[in-house]
Amino acid sequence: MITDESSIPSKSDAFLKGIDVFYLQFNDVNFYIEDEDQENFYFEIFRKLFADIKFSKIFPLRGKYNVIYNAELNQNDKNKVYIVDKDFDDLLSQKKTFKNLFYLDQYSIENYLILEHSFIEYIIEEKPKSKRSEILKNLNYAKSLDQALELFADITLLHLLVQTYCLKVKNASDPPEKYIKFGDKITLNQEQLENYKKEIQTALSITNNSLLVDTEVKKIQSKFKLFDTYEILIHIPGKYLIKYFKWMIEKEFCIPSRNIDSFNFRLARSNNFENLTFLKDAISFYLEH
């Protein structure tokens, strides 16, 4: 049976890999990213980072594997630049070192949206008569960030454990709603978290029946020095942090719920992305030498 979704025409991988040919006259540099759905979002970011480079389109390659594969194939083409999420690749020693391949230094691009200034500008757009001083007070960014870190630190460590042992258990691809209850208050779903730990324990036991989840999490914390929640911050999936702040802002400031992609895009518009200067400098150096 053909579903409505499957009947919608989609772009093939070959099409996505070859479309850059049509933009040779419009792009001085071709930027390649992982996610097809993030094209406009990345364009908003890169036009700020690379204002002196002419480009009219960014090219998604549908997954990290495809980006890295194509980066390896095109190492001698100075006009092609490939960008991928960090994920846990640095911790797991999985980063590839091609001269045209650049990694974010936080888990994902959404992590770079977690800025007090961007949240304030978003709230003012929704509530133009609000006073900045009151927004600053009620947002209470430092406290809110502490709560987000407390909520997601343990989940992130469990995801890292799954990937460390290559267990066949879903992990960071799971939505935050699986582990967090977003209601009048925001709390951990303890029952779901315990079920997740049991699922991991079952998979661990297949690998080695002497391994215990809690013990292995402590080993990971020690190995990667992730005892302080702020040391874990760059490793927490950005979609988790974004979901938390979106919920908190809508509740605290009585703002109607918005589409998460719209929320991200509007945060990007008010962000100068100084926290991505490292990426701009690395790519600029590559293009100039």
C-alpha positions in Angstrom: 0.0 0.0 0.0 1.4 3.4 -0.9 0.9 6.0 1.9 0.3 9.7 1.3 3.8 10.4 2.7 5.5 7.9 0.4 3.7 9.2 -2.6 5.3 12.7 -2.1 8.2 13.1 -4.5 11.6 13.3 -2.7 15.0 14.2 -3.8 17.4 11.3 -4.3 20.9 11.2 -2.8 22.3 11.4 -6.3 20.3 14.6 -6.9 21.4 16.1 -3.6 25.1 15.3 -4.5 24.8 16.8 -8.0 22.7 19.9 -7.6 25.8 22.0 -6.6 26.8 22.0 -10.3 23.9 24.3 -11.1 25.1 26.9 -8.6 28.7 27.3 -9.8 27.9 30.9 -11.0 26.2 31.8 -7.8 28.5 30.3 -5.2 32.1 31.1 -4.6 32.1 28.3 -2.0 29.8 25.4 -1.6 28.9 24.5 2.0 27.6 21.0 2.7 25.7 20.0 5.8 24.0 16.9 7.1 20.3 17.7 7.4 18.0 18.4 4.5 15.5 20.1 6.8 18.2 22.5 8.2 19.1 24.2 4.9 17.4 27.5 5.5 18.6 27.5 9.2 22.2 27.0 8.2 21.9 29.6 5.5 20.9 32.2 8.0 23.9 31.3 10.1 26.5 31.1 7.4 25.4 34.4 5.7 26.4 36.0 9.0 29.6 34.1 9.5 30.8 34.5 5.9 29.4 37.9 4.8 32.3 38.3 2.4 31.7 35.0 0.5 29.2 34.9 -2.3 26.8 31.9 -2.0 23.1 31.6 -2.6 22.5 28.0 -1.5 23.7 25.5 1.1 23.7 21.8 0.2 22.3 19.1 2.6 23.6 15.6 1.9 21.2 13.7 4.1 23.3 12.4 7.0 26.8 12.6 8.5 28.1 9.6 6.7 27.3 11.2 3.3 29.0 14.4 4.3 32.1 12.7 5.5 32.2 10.4 2.5 32.0 13.3 0.1 34.5 15.3 2.0 37.0 12.5 1.6 36.3 12.3 -2.2 36.7 16.1 -2.7 39.7 16.9 -0.6 41.4 18.6 -3.6 38.5 20.9 -4.3 39.1 24.1 -2.4 35.6 25.4 -3.2 33.8 22.6 -1.2 33.5 22.9 2.5 31.8 20.2 4.7 30.4 20.8 8.2 29.1 18.1 10.6 27.8 18.0 14.1 30.1 17.0 16.9 27.7 14.5 18.5 29.9 12.3 20.7 32.6 11.9 18.1 35.3 13.7 20.0 34.7 11.6 23.2 34.6 8.4 21.2 37.6 9.2 19.1 35.6 9.0 15.9 36.4 12.3 14.3 37.7 12.2 10.8 40.6 14.5 9.8 40.1 15.7 6.2 41.3 19.2 5.5 37.9 20.2 4.0 35.8 18.7 6.9 34.9 20.8 9.9 33.3 19.7 13.1 31.2 21.8 15.5 32.7 21.9 19.0 29.3 21.4 20.6 26.9 18.5 20.1 24.8 20.1 17.4 24.1 23.4 15.7 21.1 24.0 18.0 23.5 24.2 21.0 24.8 27.5 19.7 21.3 29.0 20.0 21.3 28.7 23.8 22.1 32.4 24.5 20.4 34.8 26.9 20.5 37.6 24.4 18.7 35.6 21.7 15.9 34.5 24.2 15.4 38.1 25.3 15.0 39.3 21.7 12.6 36.5 20.9 10.4 37.4 23.9 10.5 41.1 22.9 9.3 40.1 19.4 6.4 38.3 21.0 5.8 40.9 23.7 7.0 44.3 22.3 5.8 46.3 25.3 7.8 44.3 27.8 10.7 45.9 29.6 14.1 44.3 29.1 14.8 44.5 32.8 11.7 42.5 33.7 12.4 40.0 31.0 15.9 39.6 32.3 14.7 39.0 35.8 11.9 36.6 34.9 14.0 34.6 32.4 16.6 34.1 35.1 18.9 32.5 32.5 21.5 31.2 34.9 19.0 29.3 37.0 17.1 28.1 34.0 20.3 26.7 32.5 21.1 25.0 35.7 17.7 23.3 35.7 18.1 22.2 32.0 21.6 20.7 32.8 20.2 18.9 35.8 17.4 17.5 33.8 19.5 16.3 30.8 22.9 15.4 32.3 22.0 11.8 33.3 20.2 11.1 30.1 23.2 12.4 28.1 25.5 10.1 30.0 23.2 7.1 29.3 23.2 8.0 25.6 27.0 8.2 25.7 27.2 4.8 27.4 25.0 3.2 24.7 27.3 4.6 22.0 30.5 3.7 23.9 29.5 0.1 23.8 27.8 0.3 20.4 24.6 -1.2 22.0 21.6 -1.7 19.8 19.5 0.7 21.8 18.0 3.9 20.6 19.7 6.9 22.2 20.3 10.5 21.2 17.8 10.3 18.4 15.0 9.9 20.9 12.9 13.1 21.5 13.2 14.9 24.9 9.5 14.2 25.5 10.5 10.6 26.1 12.3 11.4 29.3 10.9 14.7 30.4 7.3 15.7 31.3 6.4 19.1 29.9 3.3 20.2 31.9 2.6 22.9 34.4 6.0 21.9 35.8 8.9 20.3 34.0 10.1 17.1 35.6 12.0 13.9 34.7 9.9 11.0 33.7 11.5 8.7 36.3 9.6 5.6 35.2 10.7 6.1 31.6 14.3 6.7 32.7 14.3 3.5 34.7 12.9 1.6 31.8 15.6 3.0 29.6 18.3 2.0 32.1 16.8 -1.5 32.2 16.9 -1.7 28.4 20.6 -0.6 28.4 21.3 -3.2 31.1 19.9 -5.9 29.0 22.0 -4.9 26.1 25.1 -4.6 28.3 24.6 -8.0 29.7 24.7 -9.5 26.2 28.0 -7.9 25.7 29.4 -8.8 29.1 27.1 -10.1 31.9 29.4 -8.5 34.6 28.7 -4.9 33.4 26.3 -2.8 35.3 24.8 0.5 34.0 25.5 2.6 37.1 29.1 1.4 37.3 29.7 2.0 33.6 28.2 5.5 33.8 30.6 6.4 36.6 33.5 5.1 34.6 32.5 7.3 31.7 32.2 10.3 33.9 35.7 9.6 35.2 37.2 8.9 31.8 35.8 12.0 30.1 35.9 14.2 33.3 32.1 14.9 33.1 31.4 15.4 36.8 30.5 19.0 36.6 27.2 19.6 34.8 28.7 22.5 32.9 31.4 20.1 31.5 28.5 18.1 30.1 26.8 21.1 28.5 28.5 20.9 25.1 27.7 17.2 24.9 23.9 17.5 25.6 21.9 17.2 22.3 20.9 20.8 21.4 17.3 19.7 20.6 16.9 18.8 24.3 18.1 22.2 25.5 16.0 24.1 22.9 12.9 22.1 23.8 13.4 23.0 27.5 13.9 26.8 26.9 11.0 26.9 24.4 8.7 25.4 27.0 10.0 27.6 29.8 9.7 30.8 27.8 6.2 30.1 26.6 5.1 29.3 30.1 6.8 32.1 32.0 5.9 34.8 29.5 2.5 33.5 28.4 3.6 33.2 24.8 1.6 31.0 22.4 3.4 27.7 21.5 5.3 28.0 18.2 6.7 25.5 15.8 10.1 24.4 17.0 11.7 25.1 13.6 10.3 28.6 13.6 11.5 29.1 17.2 15.1 28.0 16.2 15.1 30.2 13.1 14.0 33.3 15.0 16.7 32.7 17.6 19.2 32.5 14.8 18.1 35.8 13.3 19.0 37.6 16.6 22.2 35.8 17.1 25.6 37.1 15.8 27.1 33.6 16.4 30.3 34.8 18.0 30.3 31.3 19.6 31.0 30.0 16.1 34.0 32.2 15.5 36.2 29.1 15.8 34.4 27.6 12.8 34.6 30.8 10.7 38.3 31.2 11.4 39.1 27.5 10.6 37.2 27.6 7.3 38.6 31.0 6.4 42.1 29.8 7.0 41.4 26.7 4.9 40.1 28.7 2.0 43.0 31.2 2.1 45.8 28.6 2.2 
